[in-house]
Amino acid sequence: MNKTKKKNRKKIDTVKSVNNSIRTSVRKLNPILKSIVGKKVDVAIRDLQFSAKRITKDIRKTISSAVANAENNFQYDIDNLIVKEAYCGKKIVMKRFRPRAKGRAAPILKPWSTVTIILSEVKQMESHGTKS
């Protein structure tokens, strides 16, 4: 019981933003999210801006929302923020049917996903070295 109290006392250094309704599959989101983990926020947004994928616009909006949360709610310096985690999960699957030959029907699955972006502030050490 004592350990849980200690966990609550720790300073929160992460900021989270969740987008619950992205109209794409998890399979298409995973490579994009893996490519931005560990990068600084401005570099991640720039990489997503020049990506050819349609869905990167929604991911960019989620990152921008997390940056706004960090700046307004926790007073973090946005220059020191990095993408600590980025993951996605399944949501709903809309099921539609397409007519086929001989009176048959073929299913069409339209998946939705949820994206979670977690940012963290990295403290940069200042060097006090002087040239002699």
MODELLER restraints for C-alpha pairs under 7 A, 6 or more apart:
rsr = mdl.restraints
at = mdl.atoms
rsr.add(forms.Gaussian(group=physical.xy_distance, feature=features.Distance(at['CA:13:A'], at['CA:120:A']), mean=5.87, stdev=0.5))
rsr.add(forms.Gaussian(group=physical.xy_distance, feature=features.Distance(at['CA:13:A'], at['CA:121:A']), mean=6.23, stdev=0.5))
rsr.add(forms.Gaussian(group=physical.xy_distance, feature=features.Distance(at['CA:14:A'], at['CA:118:A']), mean=6.46, stdev=0.5))
rsr.add(forms.Gaussian(group=physical.xy_distance, feature=features.Distance(at['CA:14:A'], at['CA:119:A']), mean=5.49, stdev=0.5))
rsr.add(forms.Gaussian(group=physical.xy_distance, feature=features.Distance(at['CA:14:A'], at['CA:120:A']), mean=4.53, stdev=0.5))
rsr.add(forms.Gaussian(group=physical.xy_distance, feature=features.Distance(at['CA:14:A'], at['CA:121:A']), mean=6.91, stdev=0.5))
rsr.add(forms.Gaussian(group=physical.xy_distance, feature=features.Distance(at['CA:15:A'], at['CA:66:A']), mean=6.38, stdev=0.5))
rsr.add(forms.Gaussian(group=physical.xy_distance, feature=features.Distance(at['CA:15:A'], at['CA:69:A']), mean=6.94, stdev=0.5))
rsr.add(forms.Gaussian(group=physical.xy_distance, feature=features.Distance(at['CA:15:A'], at['CA:70:A']), mean=5.89, stdev=0.5))
rsr.add(forms.Gaussian(group=physical.xy_distance, feature=features.Distance(at['CA:15:A'], at['CA:118:A']), mean=5.55, stdev=0.5))
rsr.add(forms.Gaussian(group=physical.xy_distance, feature=features.Distance(at['CA:15:A'], at['CA:119:A']), mean=5.10, stdev=0.5))
rsr.add(forms.Gaussian(group=physical.xy_distance, feature=features.Distance(at['CA:15:A'], at['CA:120:A']), mean=6.40, stdev=0.5))
rsr.add(forms.Gaussian(group=physical.xy_distance, feature=features.Distance(at['CA:16:A'], at['CA:66:A']), mean=5.88, stdev=0.5))
rsr.add(forms.Gaussian(group=physical.xy_distance, feature=features.Distance(at['CA:16:A'], at['CA:117:A']), mean=5.77, stdev=0.5))
rsr.add(forms.Gaussian(group=physical.xy_distance, feature=features.Distance(at['CA:16:A'], at['CA:118:A']), mean=4.47, stdev=0.5))
rsr.add(forms.Gaussian(group=physical.xy_distance, feature=features.Distance(at['CA:16:A'], at['CA:119:A']), mean=6.38, stdev=0.5))
rsr.add(forms.Gaussian(group=physical.xy_distance, feature=features.Distance(at['CA:17:A'], at['CA:62:A']), mean=6.30, stdev=0.5))
rsr.add(forms.Gaussian(group=physical.xy_distance, feature=features.Distance(at['CA:17:A'], at['CA:65:A']), mean=6.41, stdev=0.5))
rsr.add(forms.Gaussian(group=physical.xy_distance, feature=features.Distance(at['CA:17:A'], at['CA:66:A']), mean=4.89, stdev=0.5))
rsr.add(forms.Gaussian(group=physical.xy_distance, feature=features.Distance(at['CA:17:A'], at['CA:116:A']), mean=5.87, stdev=0.5))
rsr.add(forms.Gaussian(group=physical.xy_distance, feature=features.Distance(at['CA:17:A'], at['CA:117:A']), mean=5.37, stdev=0.5))
rsr.add(forms.Gaussian(group=physical.xy_distance, feature=features.Distance(at['CA:17:A'], at['CA:118:A']), mean=6.57, stdev=0.5))
rsr.add(forms.Gaussian(group=physical.xy_distance, feature=features.Distance(at['CA:18:A'], at['CA:62:A']), mean=6.81, stdev=0.5))
rsr.add(forms.Gaussian(group=physical.xy_distance, feature=features.Distance(at['CA:18:A'], at['CA:115:A']), mean=5.69, stdev=0.5))
rsr.add(forms.Gaussian(group=physical.xy_distance, feature=features.Distance(at['CA:18:A'], at['CA:116:A']), mean=4.46, stdev=0.5))
rsr.add(forms.Gaussian(group=physical.xy_distance, feature=features.Distance(at['CA:18:A'], at['CA:117:A']), mean=6.40, stdev=0.5))
rsr.add(forms.Gaussian(group=physical.xy_distance, feature=features.Distance(at['CA:19:A'], at['CA:62:A']), mean=6.26, stdev=0.5))
rsr.add(forms.Gaussian(group=physical.xy_distance, feature=features.Distance(at['CA:19:A'], at['CA:114:A']), mean=5.64, stdev=0.5))
rsr.add(forms.Gaussian(group=physical.xy_distance, feature=features.Distance(at['CA:19:A'], at['CA:115:A']), mean=5.18, stdev=0.5))
rsr.add(forms.Gaussian(group=physical.xy_distance, feature=features.Distance(at['CA:19:A'], at['CA:116:A']), mean=6.48, stdev=0.5))
rsr.add(forms.Gaussian(group=physical.xy_distance, feature=features.Distance(at['CA:20:A'], at['CA:113:A']), mean=6.83, stdev=0.5))
rsr.add(forms.Gaussian(group=physical.xy_distance, feature=features.Distance(at['CA:20:A'], at['CA:114:A']), mean=4.34, stdev=0.5))
rsr.add(forms.Gaussian(group=physical.xy_distance, feature=features.Distance(at['CA:20:A'], at['CA:115:A']), mean=6.45, stdev=0.5))
rsr.add(forms.Gaussian(group=physical.xy_distance, feature=features.Distance(at['CA:21:A'], at['CA:112:A']), mean=6.36, stdev=0.5))
rsr.add(forms.Gaussian(group=physical.xy_distance, feature=features.Distance(at['CA:21:A'], at['CA:113:A']), mean=6.04, stdev=0.5))
rsr.add(forms.Gaussian(group=physical.xy_distance, feature=features.Distance(at['CA:21:A'], at['CA:114:A']), mean=5.72, stdev=0.5))
rsr.add(forms.Gaussian(group=physical.xy_distance, feature=features.Distance(at['CA:22:A'], at['CA:112:A']), mean=5.62, stdev=0.5))
rsr.add(forms.Gaussian(group=physical.xy_distance, feature=features.Distance(at['CA:22:A'], at['CA:113:A']), mean=5.12, stdev=0.5))
rsr.add(forms.Gaussian(group=physical.xy_distance, feature=features.Distance(at['CA:22:A'], at['CA:114:A']), mean=6.04, stdev=0.5))
rsr.add(forms.Gaussian(group=physical.xy_distance, feature=features.Distance(at['CA:23:A'], at['CA:111:A']), mean=6.60, stdev=0.5))
rsr.add(forms.Gaussian(group=physical.xy_distance, feature=features.Distance(at['CA:23:A'], at['CA:112:A']), mean=4.64, stdev=0.5))
rsr.add(forms.Gaussian(group=physical.xy_distance, feature=features.Distance(at['CA:23:A'], at['CA:113:A']), mean=6.40, stdev=0.5))
rsr.add(forms.Gaussian(group=physical.xy_distance, feature=features.Distance(at['CA:24:A'], at['CA:111:A']), mean=5.83, stdev=0.5))
rsr.add(forms.Gaussian(group=physical.xy_distance, feature=features.Distance(at['CA:24:A'], at['CA:112:A']), mean=5.32, stdev=0.5))
rsr.add(forms.Gaussian(group=physical.xy_distance, feature=features.Distance(at['CA:24:A'], at['CA:113:A']), mean=6.16, stdev=0.5))
rsr.add(forms.Gaussian(group=physical.xy_distance, feature=features.Distance(at['CA:25:A'], at['CA:111:A']), mean=5.34, stdev=0.5))
rsr.add(forms.Gaussian(group=physical.xy_distance, feature=features.Distance(at['CA:25:A'], at['CA:112:A']), mean=6.04, stdev=0.5))
rsr.add(forms.Gaussian(group=physical.xy_distance, feature=features.Distance(at['CA:25:A'], at['CA:113:A']), mean=6.07, stdev=0.5))
rsr.add(forms.Gaussian(group=physical.xy_distance, feature=features.Distance(at['CA:26:A'], at['CA:88:A']), mean=6.41, stdev=0.5))
rsr.add(forms.Gaussian(group=physical.xy_distance, feature=features.Distance(at['CA:26:A'], at['CA:89:A']), mean=6.35, stdev=0.5))
rsr.add(forms.Gaussian(group=physical.xy_distance, feature=features.Distance(at['CA:26:A'], at['CA:90:A']), mean=6.42, stdev=0.5))
rsr.add(forms.Gaussian(group=physical.xy_distance, feature=features.Distance(at['CA:26:A'], at['CA:113:A']), mean=6.17, stdev=0.5))
rsr.add(forms.Gaussian(group=physical.xy_distance, feature=features.Distance(at['CA:33:A'], at['CA:86:A']), mean=5.66, stdev=0.5))
rsr.add(forms.Gaussian(group=physical.xy_distance, feature=features.Distance(at['CA:33:A'], at['CA:87:A']), mean=6.51, stdev=0.5))
rsr.add(forms.Gaussian(group=physical.xy_distance, feature=features.Distance(at['CA:36:A'], at['CA:44:A']), mean=5.41, stdev=0.5))
rsr.add(forms.Gaussian(group=physical.xy_distance, feature=features.Distance(at['CA:36:A'], at['CA:83:A']), mean=6.92, stdev=0.5))
rsr.add(forms.Gaussian(group=physical.xy_distance, feature=features.Distance(at['CA:37:A'], at['CA:83:A']), mean=5.26, stdev=0.5))
rsr.add(forms.Gaussian(group=physical.xy_distance, feature=features.Distance(at['CA:37:A'], at['CA:84:A']), mean=6.03, stdev=0.5))
rsr.add(forms.Gaussian(group=physical.xy_distance, feature=features.Distance(at['CA:37:A'], at['CA:85:A']), mean=5.89, stdev=0.5))
rsr.add(forms.Gaussian(group=physical.xy_distance, feature=features.Distance(at['CA:37:A'], at['CA:86:A']), mean=6.27, stdev=0.5))
rsr.add(forms.Gaussian(group=physical.xy_distance, feature=features.Distance(at['CA:38:A'], at['CA:82:A']), mean=6.19, stdev=0.5))
rsr.add(forms.Gaussian(group=physical.xy_distance, feature=features.Distance(at['CA:38:A'], at['CA:83:A']), mean=5.29, stdev=0.5))
rsr.add(forms.Gaussian(group=physical.xy_distance, feature=features.Distance(at['CA:38:A'], at['CA:84:A']), mean=5.74, stdev=0.5))
rsr.add(forms.Gaussian(group=physical.xy_distance, feature=features.Distance(at['CA:39:A'], at['CA:82:A']), mean=5.58, stdev=0.5))
rsr.add(forms.Gaussian(group=physical.xy_distance, feature=features.Distance(at['CA:39:A'], at['CA:83:A']), mean=5.76, stdev=0.5))
rsr.add(forms.Gaussian(group=physical.xy_distance, feature=features.Distance(at['CA:40:A'], at['CA:81:A']), mean=6.02, stdev=0.5))
rsr.add(forms.Gaussian(group=physical.xy_distance, feature=features.Distance(at['CA:40:A'], at['CA:82:A']), mean=4.19, stdev=0.5))
rsr.add(forms.Gaussian(group=physical.xy_distance, feature=features.Distance(at['CA:40:A'], at['CA:83:A']), mean=6.29, stdev=0.5))
rsr.add(forms.Gaussian(group=physical.xy_distance, feature=features.Distance(at['CA:41:A'], at['CA:81:A']), mean=5.95, stdev=0.5))
rsr.add(forms.Gaussian(group=physical.xy_distance, feature=features.Distance(at['CA:41:A'], at['CA:82:A']), mean=5.27, stdev=0.5))
rsr.add(forms.Gaussian(group=physical.xy_distance, feature=features.Distance(at['CA:41:A'], at['CA:83:A']), mean=6.24, stdev=0.5))
rsr.add(forms.Gaussian(group=physical.xy_distance, feature=features.Distance(at['CA:45:A'], at['CA:60:A']), mean=5.96, stdev=0.5))
rsr.add(forms.Gaussian(group=physical.xy_distance, feature=features.Distance(at['CA:48:A'], at['CA:56:A']), mean=5.60, stdev=0.5))
rsr.add(forms.Gaussian(group=physical.xy_distance, feature=features.Distance(at['CA:48:A'], at['CA:60:A']), mean=6.63, stdev=0.5))
rsr.add(forms.Gaussian(group=physical.xy_distance, feature=features.Distance(at['CA:63:A'], at['CA:117:A']), mean=6.53, stdev=0.5))
rsr.add(forms.Gaussian(group=physical.xy_distance, feature=features.Distance(at['CA:67:A'], at['CA:78:A']), mean=6.77, stdev=0.5))
rsr.add(forms.Gaussian(group=physical.xy_distance, feature=features.Distance(at['CA:70:A'], at['CA:76:A']), mean=5.51, stdev=0.5))
rsr.add(forms.Gaussian(group=physical.xy_distance, feature=features.Distance(at['CA:71:A'], at['CA:77:A']), mean=6.75, stdev=0.5))
rsr.add(forms.Gaussian(group=physical.xy_distance, feature=features.Distance(at['CA:71:A'], at['CA:78:A']), mean=6.66, stdev=0.5))
rsr.add(forms.Gaussian(group=physical.xy_distance, feature=features.Distance(at['CA:80:A'], at['CA:121:A']), mean=5.48, stdev=0.5))
rsr.add(forms.Gaussian(group=physical.xy_distance, feature=features.Distance(at['CA:80:A'], at['CA:122:A']), mean=5.42, stdev=0.5))
rsr.add(forms.Gaussian(group=physical.xy_distance, feature=features.Distance(at['CA:80:A'], at['CA:123:A']), mean=6.90, stdev=0.5))
rsr.add(forms.Gaussian(group=physical.xy_distance, feature=features.Distance(at['CA:81:A'], at['CA:119:A']), mean=6.29, stdev=0.5))
rsr.add(forms.Gaussian(group=physical.xy_distance, feature=features.Distance(at['CA:81:A'], at['CA:120:A']), mean=5.53, stdev=0.5))
rsr.add(forms.Gaussian(group=physical.xy_distance, feature=features.Distance(at['CA:81:A'], at['CA:121:A']), mean=4.52, stdev=0.5))
rsr.add(forms.Gaussian(group=physical.xy_distance, feature=features.Distance(at['CA:81:A'], at['CA:122:A']), mean=6.23, stdev=0.5))
rsr.add(forms.Gaussian(group=physical.xy_distance, feature=features.Distance(at['CA:82:A'], at['CA:119:A']), mean=5.58, stdev=0.5))
rsr.add(forms.Gaussian(group=physical.xy_distance, feature=features.Distance(at['CA:82:A'], at['CA:120:A']), mean=5.49, stdev=0.5))
rsr.add(forms.Gaussian(group=physical.xy_distance, feature=features.Distance(at['CA:82:A'], at['CA:121:A']), mean=6.38, stdev=0.5))
rsr.add(forms.Gaussian(group=physical.xy_distance, feature=features.Distance(at['CA:83:A'], at['CA:118:A']), mean=6.16, stdev=0.5))
rsr.add(forms.Gaussian(group=physical.xy_distance, feature=features.Distance(at['CA:83:A'], at['CA:119:A']), mean=4.61, stdev=0.5))
rsr.add(forms.Gaussian(group=physical.xy_distance, feature=features.Distance(at['CA:83:A'], at['CA:120:A']), mean=6.43, stdev=0.5))
rsr.add(forms.Gaussian(group=physical.xy_distance, feature=features.Distance(at['CA:84:A'], at['CA:118:A']), mean=5.60, stdev=0.5))
rsr.add(forms.Gaussian(group=physical.xy_distance, feature=features.Distance(at['CA:84:A'], at['CA:119:A']), mean=5.13, stdev=0.5))
rsr.add(forms.Gaussian(group=physical.xy_distance, feature=features.Distance(at['CA:84:A'], at['CA:120:A']), mean=5.68, stdev=0.5))
rsr.add(forms.Gaussian(group=physical.xy_distance, feature=features.Distance(at['CA:85:A'], at['CA:117:A']), mean=5.99, stdev=0.5))
rsr.add(forms.Gaussian(group=physical.xy_distance, feature=features.Distance(at['CA:85:A'], at['CA:118:A']), mean=5.00, stdev=0.5))
rsr.add(forms.Gaussian(group=physical.xy_distance, feature=features.Distance(at['CA:85:A'], at['CA:119:A']), mean=6.91, stdev=0.5))
rsr.add(forms.Gaussian(group=physical.xy_distance, feature=features.Distance(at['CA:86:A'], at['CA:116:A']), mean=5.75, stdev=0.5))
rsr.add(forms.Gaussian(group=physical.xy_distance, feature=features.Distance(at['CA:86:A'], at['CA:117:A']), mean=4.58, stdev=0.5))
rsr.add(forms.Gaussian(group=physical.xy_distance, feature=features.Distance(at['CA:86:A'], at['CA:118:A']), mean=6.22, stdev=0.5))
rsr.add(forms.Gaussian(group=physical.xy_distance, feature=features.Distance(at['CA:87:A'], at['CA:115:A']), mean=5.98, stdev=0.5))
rsr.add(forms.Gaussian(group=physical.xy_distance, feature=features.Distance(at['CA:87:A'], at['CA:116:A']), mean=5.50, stdev=0.5))
rsr.add(forms.Gaussian(group=physical.xy_distance, feature=features.Distance(at['CA:87:A'], at['CA:117:A']), mean=6.77, stdev=0.5))
rsr.add(forms.Gaussian(group=physical.xy_distance, feature=features.Distance(at['CA:88:A'], at['CA:113:A']), mean=6.70, stdev=0.5))
rsr.add(forms.Gaussian(group=physical.xy_distance, feature=features.Distance(at['CA:88:A'], at['CA:114:A']), mean=5.47, stdev=0.5))
rsr.add(forms.Gaussian(group=physical.xy_distance, feature=features.Distance(at['CA:88:A'], at['CA:115:A']), mean=4.40, stdev=0.5))
rsr.add(forms.Gaussian(group=physical.xy_distance, feature=features.Distance(at['CA:88:A'], at['CA:116:A']), mean=6.08, stdev=0.5))
rsr.add(forms.Gaussian(group=physical.xy_distance, feature=features.Distance(at['CA:89:A'], at['CA:113:A']), mean=5.68, stdev=0.5))
rsr.add(forms.Gaussian(group=physical.xy_distance, feature=features.Distance(at['CA:89:A'], at['CA:114:A']), mean=5.33, stdev=0.5))
rsr.add(forms.Gaussian(group=physical.xy_distance, feature=features.Distance(at['CA:89:A'], at['CA:115:A']), mean=6.70, stdev=0.5))
rsr.add(forms.Gaussian(group=physical.xy_distance, feature=features.Distance(at['CA:90:A'], at['CA:112:A']), mean=6.55, stdev=0.5))
rsr.add(forms.Gaussian(group=physical.xy_distance, feature=features.Distance(at['CA:90:A'], at['CA:113:A']), mean=4.77, stdev=0.5))
rsr.add(forms.Gaussian(group=physical.xy_distance, feature=features.Distance(at['CA:90:A'], at['CA:114:A']), mean=6.39, stdev=0.5))
rsr.add(forms.Gaussian(group=physical.xy_distance, feature=features.Distance(at['CA:91:A'], at['CA:112:A']), mean=5.35, stdev=0.5))
rsr.add(forms.Gaussian(group=physical.xy_distance, feature=features.Distance(at['CA:91:A'], at['CA:113:A']), mean=4.94, stdev=0.5))
rsr.add(forms.Gaussian(group=physical.xy_distance, feature=features.Distance(at['CA:91:A'], at['CA:114:A']), mean=6.31, stdev=0.5))
rsr.add(forms.Gaussian(group=physical.xy_distance, feature=features.Distance(at['CA:92:A'], at['CA:111:A']), mean=6.10, stdev=0.5))
rsr.add(forms.Gaussian(group=physical.xy_distance, feature=features.Distance(at['CA:92:A'], at['CA:112:A']), mean=5.43, stdev=0.5))
rsr.add(forms.Gaussian(group=physical.xy_distance, feature=features.Distance(at['CA:93:A'], at['CA:109:A']), mean=6.28, stdev=0.5))
rsr.add(forms.Gaussian(group=physical.xy_distance, feature=features.Distance(at['CA:93:A'], at['CA:110:A']), mean=5.48, stdev=0.5))
rsr.add(forms.Gaussian(group=physical.xy_distance, feature=features.Distance(at['CA:93:A'], at['CA:111:A']), mean=4.24, stdev=0.5))
rsr.add(forms.Gaussian(group=physical.xy_distance, feature=features.Distance(at['CA:93:A'], at['CA:112:A']), mean=6.02, stdev=0.5))
rsr.add(forms.Gaussian(group=physical.xy_distance, feature=features.Distance(at['CA:94:A'], at['CA:109:A']), mean=5.89, stdev=0.5))
rsr.add(forms.Gaussian(group=physical.xy_distance, feature=features.Distance(at['CA:94:A'], at['CA:110:A']), mean=4.92, stdev=0.5))
rsr.add(forms.Gaussian(group=physical.xy_distance, feature=features.Distance(at['CA:94:A'], at['CA:111:A']), mean=6.18, stdev=0.5))
rsr.add(forms.Gaussian(group=physical.xy_distance, feature=features.Distance(at['CA:95:A'], at['CA:107:A']), mean=6.84, stdev=0.5))
rsr.add(forms.Gaussian(group=physical.xy_distance, feature=features.Distance(at['CA:95:A'], at['CA:108:A']), mean=5.94, stdev=0.5))
rsr.add(forms.Gaussian(group=physical.xy_distance, feature=features.Distance(at['CA:95:A'], at['CA:109:A']), mean=4.93, stdev=0.5))
rsr.add(forms.Gaussian(group=physical.xy_distance, feature=features.Distance(at['CA:95:A'], at['CA:110:A']), mean=6.35, stdev=0.5))
rsr.add(forms.Gaussian(group=physical.xy_distance, feature=features.Distance(at['CA:96:A'], at['CA:107:A']), mean=5.83, stdev=0.5))
rsr.add(forms.Gaussian(group=physical.xy_distance, feature=features.Distance(at['CA:96:A'], at['CA:108:A']), mean=4.97, stdev=0.5))
rsr.add(forms.Gaussian(group=physical.xy_distance, feature=features.Distance(at['CA:96:A'], at['CA:109:A']), mean=6.35, stdev=0.5))
rsr.add(forms.Gaussian(group=physical.xy_distance, feature=features.Distance(at['CA:97:A'], at['CA:105:A']), mean=6.11, stdev=0.5))
rsr.add(forms.Gaussian(group=physical.xy_distance, feature=features.Distance(at['CA:97:A'], at['CA:106:A']), mean=5.55, stdev=0.5))
rsr.add(forms.Gaussian(group=physical.xy_distance, feature=features.Distance(at['CA:97:A'], at['CA:107:A']), mean=4.48, stdev=0.5))
rsr.add(forms.Gaussian(group=physical.xy_distance, feature=features.Distance(at['CA:97:A'], at['CA:108:A']), mean=5.56, stdev=0.5))
rsr.add(forms.Gaussian(group=physical.xy_distance, feature=features.Distance(at['CA:98:A'], at['CA:105:A']), mean=5.51, stdev=0.5))
rsr.add(forms.Gaussian(group=physical.xy_distance, feature=features.Distance(at['CA:98:A'], at['CA:106:A']), mean=5.14, stdev=0.5))
rsr.add(forms.Gaussian(group=physical.xy_distance, feature=features.Distance(at['CA:98:A'], at['CA:107:A']), mean=6.21, stdev=0.5))
rsr.add(forms.Gaussian(group=physical.xy_distance, feature=features.Distance(at['CA:98:A'], at['CA:108:A']), mean=6.89, stdev=0.5))
rsr.add(forms.Gaussian(group=physical.xy_distance, feature=features.Distance(at['CA:99:A'], at['CA:105:A']), mean=4.61, stdev=0.5))
rsr.add(forms.Gaussian(group=physical.xy_distance, feature=features.Distance(at['CA:99:A'], at['CA:106:A']), mean=6.37, stdev=0.5))
rsr.add(forms.Gaussian(group=physical.xy_distance, feature=features.Distance(at['CA:100:A'], at['CA:106:A']), mean=6.53, stdev=0.5))
